[in-house]
Amino acid sequence: MSVLLLRLAGPLQSWGADSRFQIRSTRREPTKSGVLGLLAAAEGRRRTETIEDLLSLRFGVRTDQPGTVVRDFQTAHDWAHLDTSGDAQAMPLSNRFYLSDAVFVAGVEGDRSLLEGLDAAIRSPEFPLYLGRRSCPAEGQISLGLRHADLKSALRAEPWHASPWHRRRRPTSVQLPIVLDAAPGQLGDTIRDVPLSFDPSRRAYGWRTVATDRLAMANPDGDDAPDWFAALGGH
């Protein structure tokens, strides 16, 4: 079995799995639906095209730098429809949440020939790639290449991709959370995060079970003194 690893980093990311109405939330790690959408975009697939082959991929993600949740409070007016006074009609207020300065290593496990094609597409994408929303462009090279290993082993073996400033603010030993598709019969949390269709006219998502793990990582740049800035909500 082979694994394609991806580095997902940028000023902002947003990975919604349960956003509703005027509240657009984000999970604390990339979603399977979001990453499969990124892979489909890299290959130039339209939203109406099938993604059945991508659904066979097993997905996992490691949090190398958790980032900070930030809120964007948005207002809008519809100038195509004016009210009785001639002003634009006010649209519903919305709250959109993002992850700021986060870094993740995501992996998809599957047939090597399929992954080789996806790797080539990521390196030379047909459509612009973004991290959950169009307003969130990716930073740097996304593909980390193929690994001949199972998904969990590949995520545990990959070097730490946190920023130097983040490493300096962490202790000399860190725990990196890992979330991945559960094996058959394995217990875990259930989330609605399987993209059955990206077609805007009939967008549909199924359920998947996820298991969690943690990786202990040595941090030679770290400092075991208390980080009071981080404790107050800083990076």
Summary of the structure (lengths in Angstrom):
residues: 235
radius of gyration: 19.4
end to end distance: 36.7
largest distance: 65.9
contacts: 678
relative contact order: 0.23
helix: 18%
strand: 41%
